[in-house]
């Protein structure tokens, strides 16, 4: 090893994000997810609610009313998401901030969904913005699926009032936290014969004011879960064709663009999956694959990202299904292997490039999961490795990429074993490749006192770890 180069992390043609925790499942730590999937996501999506004027608040409503008989997931006074514990009079020591820090330490951005009471005050909204301004780029989804009728905010206000609240909340939060990118999630075009989107007139101003357009599209869904089992003839589930979902999403984008005077904004799908309750596990995987195939085959550059909903689920909407005997354990579903293959396709991978030669110590910059500068270290292997390890002497917080596989080094870790980079992608004979190192914030938060600290985190890498590469076992076999 003689030279070190500047490494640049950029955006994918189509970003992939991942849901982690909701009314259907608990948060899973990012170390586990990274070990299962082998690469970080652009963003991890969290689901929370904020109803500070309700008598039961800030309890999770299903726990506060566990004796209430309900027949539908949203039959409680407010939405059964995890309570947002920040805001006016709140605390940033608990959720969602502990999860947000975990996500950002692992080189990913946060997508924060908050369903809110439309009566929330300007002061309370400003406090939420103050909560978020140290977390770098945050995708904020306010009152998603806003043209539906199941969430509490839609029962408390008219569609016009919900749309107006979206604009008010977006403006006030972003005044405090210009790092926030707002995501408007409405129904879009829901019928192939429709010309306009659902509740288009009410949300026209929100379409123009938001940063990102979004729809949630499930190719199959059992919305009666967990109170009904999807059986033939039932009326609480449905299945669509993959082609129809693709076309409805494209037409939704075109209608968004028309309402915005022909100017494009990023278009994403904030929740995407096919429910295994309806399709079974094998066709669930097939439908997810078909949708991503269409994005590639039709060069759908108008579509900038999707969020797979979700990692672990108590039902059948997860890459894993929660073990009913041990909630901390997940049972891998067939869609997991399909998803691993998809997220390693070129279209869905962030760009990694090298620029000029640099020397250590080097100042590394972390802007976001699509905008970072690290280092690229050339490595040579005389033969396929038997050992490939890094030995550290410092408390740096790093994301490391080798041979397409990503690794996390926490401030406490001193030895990182890179051999999993070769388990599923072995080399043949001698090989040369880059090891890339990036430094997201060790605390999960930016230093707002630093120059441009609201957008960037900086770390000085003083020296490289000791790199141990061996291309043979420590002791040769005596059985040959």
C-alpha positions, 0 to 999 in steps of 0.5 A: 500500500503506497497511495491513498485517494479521496473517495466520494459517495454519491446518490443512486439512480434509484435510492432504496430506503427501509422501514424499521418499526411501526404499529406492526413491529418494533425497531431493530438495531442497525448493526443487525440489519447491516449484518443481514443485508450487507450494505446501508440504505439511503434512509431508515424510515421510523413511524411516530405520532404526536397528539399532545392534547389527548388525555392518554398522551404520551402513552402508546394508545394500544397500551393505554387502552389495552382493555378496549375492544377494537376490530380495526388497527386504527379504532383507537382515539389516536394512531397506534404508532410509537409516541414522539417524545420530543417537542414542547416540554419533551425530551430528546433522550428517548424515542425517536432520537435514540433510534435516529442516532443509531441510524446516522452513526451507521451512515444513513439518513432518517425518514421520520413519519409523524402523524399529528393532531392538526390542532398542534400549535406553531410553538409546538411545531417550532419545537419539533424543528428544533429537535431535528436540526442536529440530525443532518438531512432528515426526510420528514413525512407529515400526516402520510396517506393524507387522502385516506380516512383511517388515521385520526388526523383525518377524523379530526379535520377536513381534507382541506384543513389537513392540507393546510396544516401540512403547509403550515407545519412544513414552513414552521419546522423548516424555519427552525431546521433547514436540513429537513426535506418534507415529503408529501404522501397522498393517494395520487392517481388511484384508478387507471381511468382517473384524470385527477388525483384523489383530493387534488384541489385540496392538496394542490398548494401542498404539492407545490410547497413540499420538497418531495412527492410520494405515494404509498403503494402495496401490490397486495395488502391485508388491511384487516390485520391483525383482526382478520385472516385474509381468505378467499372471498374476504373484503379486507384485503386486495391484490393488484397487478404489478404493472397497474401499480407501476403505471398508477405511480407513473401517472401520479408523478405526471399529475404532481408535475402538472400541478407544479407548473411542469417543474419536476420534484423527486418522486418516491414510494414511501411504502412499497411491498406485497403482503404475504398474507395475500400472496404467500411468501413466494409470490410476495418475493416475485412481485417485489422483484417484478416491480424493480425489474420494471424500474430498470427495464423502462429506465424510470428515471422519474422515480427516485427511490422507494422504501421497503416496508419493513424489515421485521414485521409481526405479520407478513410485510417484513423481510423477517417475520417476528418469532412469536416465541421470542420477539427479539428474533426474526424469521427470514422470509424468501423476500429477504434474498430477493431484496438482497439481490435487488439492492446490489443491482447497479441502479440501486447502489450509491455511486462510489468514485475516487479522485486525487491522491491525498495524505494523512491526516485527512479531513473527512466530510459527511453530508448525507448518505448521498454526499460524503467524502472519505478515503480510498485505500488500494489493497492487493491480494496475491490470492483469495484471502483467508484473513483480512482484518483491521486493527484500530487504536482510536475511537473513530466511528466509521463505515467501511466498504470492501468488495461491495460489502459494508462494515461498521466500526463503532468508537469502542471497536478495535478489530474489524473482520472484513472476511464477510466481503468475500463469503458471497463474492469470492475472488479468483487468483490475485486481485486489486480493489479499494477499501473505502472509509467514511466517517458519519457522526459518532454521536449520531448528531452534527456539531451545530457550532461547526461551520455549516454544521447543520449540513455537514459533519467533519472528522479528521482521520489521523492514520490508517488501521493496521491491515492484516491480510493473509492468503493461507491458513495460519497452519497448513493442513496435515490431512493432505 
